[in-house]
């Protein structure tokens, strides 16, 4: 077992970062300063599948997908974004995918924080095709990790007494990268909870890395049982160094050092506290990265995400019937509890048990144009729901055909309701009389309802 490491400095009152330990709002490599190294490129060879495909962008940072509907990131990044974006270089798909965050999650809080940690879980409306498994055992020490970030790369060399000691941090470029390290031990970050600790040394050669500004929220993965599992979420790193302990002289700098002996670590701010001389004796000579430890919170996290995992195993029909039962309805695919087909209200995110003012489908004509308005729940495709606008010169159902020549002119999202409003436009038909309907189909059951 590796020795347990404690943070050398305490939390500053009223501030959520550690003095001398920078919360990561990129990755520095030990043996290369090439800014394109491992940039927006998935790990390969022995490291294929090492968590890269589970990453996505939240704000300017990263998060990790942990269920069909949840991702996890760092609390100290704050809130503010309505989306979580899976870039093509993460997924291997041709296009990026945008997922909308559910503001109603956790009784309207919009997220769920794991008590005593820096871990925050968000829920999205649509479903992720795959997700990371959690690292649940407490045997991380000594194991190799692959970590991801989206911040700074390596800058100029730092020298002391004629010897290279490390590198400063280059400006942020917000490009995703991955690197490797080894769990050296653990740390207690007080109110931010238990941390995995890695040192910046040359044990792993070219891929050896250290976290920097911009890497917060990135996933840290360990291979176990043939599967790369999420073991940590990047939190902070040793960062603020100085050649002396003089307050306010402006000589501090941000760096990743493999030998910081003789430098001071701390913060040259108004308090001028906690400047500590770096030495091997106090185990600060190698810069450290800190990641919130997943295994310590795995039971709580699993409880939060389990319902989404269970839903994935259900058929579209089962999910439809469960939705009906939430409103006290047991009618099934043919019911019309409030005068509208229940399947249509399921598709539109409306209440099937009462007269909901929402309009699933609307056709309007003006200025030689027809405009169609459709209300669709954001997770409709994931629930096996599909649709099309159809037309017919008569009302016999066999005469209805798919409308062609539609132009999408508007797309409005109502996240509070979990729906989007799509609007399409077309020229008036050549025929004087035409009927239109919206056909909604539930996968497998092939159930269709229409609005004319």
C-alpha positions as CSV (number, residue, x, y, z in Angstrom):
1,X,0.0,0.0,0.0
2,X,1.3,3.4,-0.9
3,X,1.5,6.0,1.9
4,X,-1.4,8.2,2.6
5,X,-0.8,11.8,1.6
6,X,-2.3,14.9,3.3
7,X,-2.7,18.3,1.7
8,X,0.1,20.5,3.0
9,X,-2.2,23.6,3.3
10,X,-5.7,24.2,4.6
11,X,-8.8,25.6,3.0
12,X,-9.1,29.4,2.8
13,X,-12.1,30.7,4.6
14,X,-15.0,31.4,2.3
15,X,-13.1,30.2,-0.8
16,X,-13.6,26.9,-2.4
17,X,-10.0,26.4,-3.5
18,X,-6.9,25.3,-1.7
19,X,-4.0,27.7,-1.2
20,X,-1.2,26.6,-3.5
21,X,-3.5,23.8,-4.9
22,X,-5.2,25.3,-7.9
23,X,-8.7,24.1,-8.7
24,X,-8.6,23.2,-12.4
25,X,-11.0,25.5,-14.0
26,X,-4.9,21.1,-19.3
27,X,-2.5,18.7,-19.1
28,X,1.3,19.0,-19.1
29,X,3.3,16.1,-20.4
30,X,6.7,15.2,-18.9
31,X,8.6,14.4,-22.1
32,X,6.9,16.5,-24.8
33,X,5.8,20.1,-25.2
34,X,4.0,19.3,-28.4
35,X,0.6,21.0,-27.9
36,X,-1.0,18.5,-30.4
37,X,0.1,15.4,-28.5
38,X,-3.0,13.3,-27.5
39,X,-5.1,16.3,-28.4
40,X,-8.7,15.4,-29.4
41,X,-7.5,11.9,-30.2
42,X,-8.8,8.7,-28.5
43,X,-6.3,6.5,-26.7
44,X,-5.3,3.4,-28.7
45,X,-3.4,0.1,-28.3
46,X,-3.3,-1.0,-24.7
47,X,-5.3,2.1,-23.7
48,X,-8.1,1.8,-26.2
49,X,-11.4,2.3,-24.4
50,X,-9.8,4.1,-21.5
51,X,-12.7,6.4,-20.7
52,X,-12.3,8.9,-23.6
53,X,-15.6,8.0,-25.2
54,X,-17.5,8.8,-22.1
55,X,-16.3,12.4,-21.9
56,X,-18.3,15.5,-22.9
57,X,-18.1,19.2,-22.5
58,X,-20.0,21.0,-19.7
59,X,-19.4,24.8,-20.0
60,X,-15.6,25.1,-20.8
61,X,-14.8,21.9,-18.9
62,X,-15.4,18.2,-19.0
63,X,-17.8,15.7,-17.5
64,X,-18.2,12.0,-17.6
65,X,-21.2,10.0,-18.7
66,X,-22.2,7.5,-15.9
67,X,-25.6,6.3,-16.9
68,X,-28.0,6.5,-19.8
69,X,-29.2,9.9,-18.5
70,X,-26.5,11.2,-16.1
71,X,-23.0,12.7,-16.2
72,X,-20.7,13.7,-13.3
73,X,-18.4,16.6,-13.0
74,X,-16.9,19.0,-10.4
75,X,-19.0,21.2,-8.1
76,X,-16.5,24.0,-8.1
77,X,-17.1,24.6,-11.8
78,X,-20.5,26.0,-10.9
79,X,-23.7,25.9,-13.0
80,X,-24.9,27.9,-15.9
81,X,-24.9,25.7,-19.1
82,X,-28.1,24.2,-20.4
83,X,-26.3,21.6,-22.5
84,X,-23.8,18.8,-22.3
85,X,-22.0,18.3,-25.7
86,X,-20.5,15.0,-26.8
87,X,-17.9,16.0,-29.4
88,X,-17.2,13.8,-32.4
89,X,-13.6,13.2,-31.3
90,X,-14.9,11.6,-28.1
91,X,-17.6,9.4,-29.7
92,X,-16.1,8.6,-33.1
93,X,-19.3,9.8,-34.7
94,X,-19.4,12.1,-37.7
95,X,-21.2,14.9,-35.8
96,X,-21.4,16.3,-32.3
97,X,-24.4,15.5,-30.1
98,X,-26.0,18.1,-27.9
99,X,-27.9,16.9,-24.8
100,X,-30.1,19.2,-22.9
101,X,-29.8,19.3,-19.1
102,X,-33.0,18.6,-17.1
103,X,-33.6,21.6,-14.8
104,X,-36.3,19.6,-12.9
105,X,-33.8,17.0,-11.7
106,X,-33.5,16.5,-7.9
107,X,-36.8,18.3,-7.1
108,X,-36.0,21.3,-9.3
109,X,-32.4,21.8,-8.1
110,X,-31.1,20.9,-11.5
111,X,-28.2,18.9,-10.2
112,X,-27.3,16.7,-7.2
113,X,-24.2,17.2,-5.1
114,X,-22.6,14.3,-3.3
115,X,-22.2,15.5,0.3
116,X,-18.7,16.1,1.5
117,X,-17.2,15.9,-2.0
118,X,-16.6,18.0,-5.1
119,X,-18.8,15.7,-7.1
120,X,-21.9,16.9,-8.9
121,X,-24.4,14.9,-11.0
122,X,-26.6,16.2,-13.8
123,X,-29.4,14.6,-15.6
124,X,-30.2,15.0,-19.3
125,X,-33.5,14.5,-21.2
126,X,-32.2,12.3,-24.0
127,X,-30.2,9.1,-23.5
128,X,-26.5,8.4,-23.9
129,X,-25.8,5.3,-26.0
130,X,-23.1,4.1,-23.5
131,X,-21.7,5.1,-20.1
132,X,-18.8,4.5,-17.8
133,X,-18.9,2.0,-14.9
134,X,-17.8,3.2,-11.5
135,X,-14.6,2.1,-9.7
136,X,-16.0,0.8,-6.4
137,X,-13.1,-0.8,-4.5
138,X,-10.6,1.1,-2.3
139,X,-7.4,-0.4,-4.0
140,X,-6.5,2.5,-6.3
141,X,-3.1,3.1,-4.8
142,X,-0.3,2.0,-7.1
143,X,-2.6,1.6,-10.1
144,X,-2.0,3.3,-13.4
145,X,-4.6,5.9,-14.4
146,X,-5.6,7.6,-17.6
147,X,-6.8,11.2,-17.1
148,X,-8.6,13.7,-19.4
149,X,-8.6,17.4,-19.3
150,X,-9.3,20.5,-21.4
151,X,-6.9,23.2,-20.3
152,X,-3.3,24.3,-20.6
153,X,-0.3,22.5,-22.2
154,X,3.4,22.8,-21.4
155,X,5.1,26.2,-21.5
156,X,8.7,27.4,-20.8
157,X,11.2,25.4,-18.8
158,X,11.7,26.2,-15.2
159,X,15.3,26.0,-14.1
160,X,17.1,26.3,-10.7
161,X,20.9,26.0,-10.0
162,X,21.4,25.4,-13.7
163,X,19.1,22.4,-13.8
164,X,15.7,21.9,-15.4
165,X,13.0,21.4,-12.8
166,X,9.7,21.4,-14.8
167,X,7.6,23.7,-17.0
168,X,5.4,26.7,-16.6
169,X,1.8,26.5,-17.9
170,X,1.0,27.7,-21.4
171,X,-2.1,29.8,-22.0
172,X,-5.4,27.9,-22.1
173,X,-6.4,26.5,-25.4
174,X,-9.4,24.5,-24.2
175,X,-8.5,21.5,-26.3
176,X,-9.2,18.1,-24.8
177,X,-6.2,15.8,-24.1
178,X,-5.4,12.6,-22.2
179,X,-2.4,11.4,-20.4
180,X,-1.2,8.8,-17.9
181,X,0.0,8.7,-14.3
182,X,0.0,6.4,-11.2
183,X,-2.0,6.8,-8.0
184,X,0.6,7.6,-5.4
185,X,-1.7,7.8,-2.5
186,X,-4.7,9.6,-1.0
187,X,-5.5,13.0,0.5
188,X,-8.2,14.5,2.7
189,X,-9.5,17.8,1.3
190,X,-11.8,18.5,4.1
191,X,-15.2,19.6,3.0
192,X,-14.3,18.6,-0.6
193,X,-13.8,15.0,0.5
194,X,-11.2,12.2,-0.2
195,X,-8.9,12.6,-3.2
196,X,-6.7,10.4,-5.3
197,X,-3.2,11.9,-5.6
198,X,-0.7,11.5,-8.5
199,X,2.8,12.8,-8.7
200,X,4.6,14.4,-11.6
201,X,7.6,12.2,-12.2
202,X,9.0,10.2,-15.1
203,X,7.8,6.8,-14.2
204,X,5.5,6.4,-17.3
205,X,7.7,8.3,-19.8
206,X,6.2,10.3,-22.6
207,X,2.6,10.0,-21.5
208,X,3.3,11.0,-17.9
209,X,1.1,14.0,-17.2
210,X,0.1,16.6,-14.6
211,X,-3.2,18.4,-14.5
212,X,-3.5,22.2,-15.0
213,X,-6.0,25.1,-15.3
214,X,-9.0,23.9,-17.4
215,X,-8.8,20.2,-16.5
216,X,-11.4,20.3,-13.7
217,X,-14.2,17.8,-14.2
218,X,-12.2,15.5,-16.4
219,X,-12.4,11.8,-15.8
220,X,-9.7,9.6,-14.2
221,X,-9.9,5.9,-15.2
222,X,-8.4,2.7,-13.9
223,X,-8.4,-0.6,-15.8
224,X,-9.8,-3.4,-13.7
225,X,-11.4,-6.7,-14.7
226,X,-10.8,-5.9,-18.4
227,X,-12.9,-2.7,-18.2
228,X,-11.8,0.9,-17.8
229,X,-13.8,2.3,-14.8
230,X,-14.2,5.8,-13.6
231,X,-12.1,6.2,-10.5
232,X,-11.9,10.0,-10.1
233,X,-13.0,13.5,-11.3
234,X,-10.1,16.0,-11.5
235,X,-10.2,18.7,-8.8
236,X,-7.0,20.5,-8.4
237,X,-3.2,20.6,-8.7
238,X,-0.1,22.1,-7.0
239,X,0.4,25.2,-9.1
240,X,1.6,28.4,-7.4
241,X,5.3,28.5,-6.9
242,X,7.8,31.2,-6.0
243,X,11.5,31.7,-5.6
244,X,10.9,33.2,-2.1
245,X,8.4,33.8,0.6
246,X,8.2,37.5,0.2
247,X,4.7,38.9,0.1
248,X,3.6,40.9,-2.9
249,X,6.8,40.9,-4.9
250,X,5.0,39.5,-8.0
251,X,7.5,36.7,-8.5
252,X,5.1,33.7,-8.2
253,X,4.4,31.6,-11.2
254,X,2.2,28.7,-12.3
255,X,4.1,25.5,-13.1
256,X,4.3,21.7,-13.0
257,X,7.6,20.7,-11.4
258,X,9.2,17.2,-11.2
259,X,11.7,18.7,-8.8
260,X,10.5,21.7,-6.8
261,X,13.2,21.5,-4.1
262,X,14.2,25.0,-3.1
263,X,11.1,26.7,-4.4
264,X,8.2,27.8,-2.3
265,X,4.6,26.7,-2.7
266,X,1.6,28.8,-1.7
267,X,-0.2,32.0,-2.7
268,X,1.3,35.5,-3.0
269,X,-2.0,37.1,-2.2
270,X,-3.1,39.7,0.4
271,X,-3.0,37.2,3.3
272,X,0.5,36.0,2.3
273,X,0.0,32.9,4.3
274,X,1.1,29.3,4.0
275,X,4.2,29.7,1.9
276,X,6.0,26.5,2.4
277,X,9.6,25.6,1.3
278,X,9.5,22.6,-1.0
279,X,11.7,19.6,-0.1
280,X,11.7,15.9,-0.4
281,X,11.2,15.8,3.4
282,X,7.7,17.3,3.2
283,X,6.9,15.3,0.1
284,X,6.2,18.4,-2.0
285,X,9.1,18.2,-4.4
286,X,7.0,16.7,-7.2
287,X,3.8,18.6,-8.3
288,X,0.7,16.7,-7.5
289,X,-2.7,16.4,-9.1
290,X,-5.9,15.7,-7.1
291,X,-9.0,13.9,-8.2
292,X,-12.2,13.4,-6.2
293,X,-12.4,9.7,-5.3
294,X,-15.3,7.8,-6.8
295,X,-15.0,4.7,-4.8
296,X,-15.7,6.5,-1.5
297,X,-19.1,7.8,-2.9
298,X,-19.9,4.9,-5.3
299,X,-23.0,3.6,-3.3
300,X,-24.6,7.0,-3.3
301,X,-23.8,7.7,-6.9
302,X,-25.2,4.2,-7.9
303,X,-28.4,4.9,-6.1
304,X,-28.9,8.1,-8.0
305,X,-28.3,6.6,-11.5
306,X,-29.8,3.1,-11.1
307,X,-33.3,4.1,-12.2
308,X,-31.9,5.3,-15.6
309,X,-30.0,2.1,-16.0
310,X,-33.1,0.0,-15.2
311,X,-35.1,2.0,-17.7
312,X,-32.6,1.1,-20.5
313,X,-33.6,-2.5,-20.2
314,X,-37.4,-1.9,-20.7
315,X,-39.2,-2.0,-24.0
316,X,-40.8,1.1,-25.4
317,X,-44.3,-0.4,-24.6
318,X,-43.3,-1.0,-21.0
319,X,-42.1,2.6,-20.6
320,X,-45.3,3.9,-22.2
321,X,-47.5,1.9,-19.8
322,X,-45.4,3.0,-16.8
323,X,-45.8,6.6,-17.9
324,X,-49.6,6.1,-18.0
325,X,-49.6,4.5,-14.5
326,X,-47.9,7.7,-13.2
327,X,-51.1,9.5,-14.0
328,X,-53.3,6.7,-12.6
329,X,-54.2,5.4,-16.1
330,X,-54.2,1.8,-17.1
331,X,-55.8,2.0,-20.5
332,X,-52.8,1.1,-22.6
333,X,-52.3,1.8,-26.3
334,X,-55.9,2.4,-27.3
335,X,-56.9,4.7,-24.6
336,X,-58.1,8.3,-24.9
337,X,-58.4,9.4,-21.2
338,X,-59.2,13.0,-21.9
339,X,-60.4,13.0,-25.5
340,X,-56.9,12.9,-27.0
341,X,-55.0,9.7,-27.8
342,X,-52.7,8.9,-24.8
343,X,-49.9,8.0,-27.2
344,X,-50.0,11.4,-28.8
345,X,-49.8,13.1,-25.3
346,X,-47.0,10.8,-24.4
347,X,-45.2,11.9,-27.5
348,X,-45.9,15.6,-26.7
349,X,-45.1,15.5,-23.0
350,X,-48.7,16.4,-22.0
351,X,-50.9,15.2,-19.1
352,X,-53.2,12.3,-20.3
353,X,-55.5,12.6,-17.4
354,X,-56.8,16.1,-17.9
355,X,-57.4,18.8,-20.5
356,X,-53.9,20.0,-21.0
357,X,-53.7,23.4,-22.8
358,X,-50.6,22.3,-24.7
359,X,-51.2,21.7,-28.5
360,X,-49.5,18.6,-29.9
361,X,-50.0,19.6,-33.6
362,X,-51.2,22.7,-35.3
363,X,-51.6,23.7,-39.0
364,X,-52.0,27.4,-40.0
365,X,-52.1,29.1,-43.3
366,X,-51.1,32.7,-44.2
367,X,-49.6,34.6,-47.1
368,X,-49.6,31.6,-49.4
369,X,-47.7,29.4,-46.9
370,X,-48.7,26.6,-44.6
371,X,-47.0,26.4,-41.2
372,X,-47.0,23.2,-39.1
373,X,-46.2,23.3,-35.4
374,X,-45.3,20.1,-33.5
375,X,-44.7,19.7,-29.8
376,X,-42.2,16.8,-29.1
377,X,-40.7,15.5,-25.8
378,X,-36.9,15.8,-25.9
379,X,-36.4,12.1,-25.3
380,X,-39.0,10.9,-27.9
381,X,-36.5,8.9,-30.1
382,X,-35.0,7.2,-27.0
383,X,-38.5,6.1,-26.0
384,X,-39.1,4.5,-29.4
385,X,-41.3,7.2,-30.7
386,X,-41.2,8.5,-34.3
387,X,-43.5,10.8,-36.3
388,X,-44.3,12.2,-39.6
389,X,-46.6,14.8,-41.1
390,X,-49.0,13.3,-43.6
391,X,-51.5,14.6,-46.1
392,X,-54.5,13.4,-48.0
393,X,-57.2,14.9,-50.3
394,X,-59.7,12.7,-48.4
395,X,-60.2,11.4,-44.9
396,X,-59.8,7.8,-45.6
397,X,-56.6,6.7,-43.7
398,X,-55.2,4.6,-46.5
399,X,-54.9,7.7,-48.7
400,X,-52.6,9.6,-46.4
401,X,-49.0,10.1,-47.6
402,X,-45.9,11.7,-46.1
403,X,-45.7,15.4,-46.8
404,X,-42.6,16.4,-48.9
405,X,-41.0,19.8,-49.3
406,X,-41.2,20.9,-45.7
407,X,-38.7,23.5,-44.5
408,X,-37.8,23.8,-40.9
409,X,-38.2,27.5,-39.9
410,X,-38.0,27.4,-36.1
411,X,-36.9,25.2,-33.2
412,X,-37.7,26.3,-29.6
413,X,-36.8,24.4,-26.5
414,X,-38.8,24.5,-23.3
415,X,-36.5,22.7,-20.8
416,X,-38.9,23.3,-17.9
417,X,-41.4,21.1,-19.8
418,X,-38.8,18.8,-21.4
419,X,-40.1,19.5,-24.9
420,X,-39.1,21.2,-28.1
421,X,-41.4,23.0,-30.5
422,X,-40.6,22.4,-34.2
423,X,-42.1,24.6,-36.9
424,X,-42.1,23.7,-40.6
425,X,-43.3,25.7,-43.6
426,X,-44.4,24.9,-47.2
427,X,-46.2,26.5,-50.1
428,X,-49.9,26.0,-50.4
429,X,-50.8,22.8,-52.1
430,X,-51.9,22.9,-55.7
431,X,-55.1,21.1,-54.8
432,X,-57.9,23.1,-53.3
433,X,-58.7,20.8,-50.5
434,X,-56.1,18.9,-48.4
435,X,-56.2,17.2,-45.0
436,X,-53.2,16.9,-42.7
437,X,-52.4,14.8,-39.7
438,X,-49.5,13.9,-37.4
439,X,-48.8,10.2,-37.3
440,X,-47.0,9.0,-34.1
441,X,-45.6,5.5,-33.9
442,X,-44.4,3.6,-30.9
443,X,-41.6,1.1,-31.8
444,X,-42.4,-2.6,-31.8
445,X,-46.1,-2.1,-31.1
446,X,-46.6,0.0,-34.3
447,X,-49.3,2.0,-32.6
448,X,-50.3,5.1,-34.5
449,X,-52.6,8.0,-33.5
450,X,-53.5,11.0,-35.6
451,X,-54.5,14.6,-35.4
452,X,-56.3,15.8,-38.5
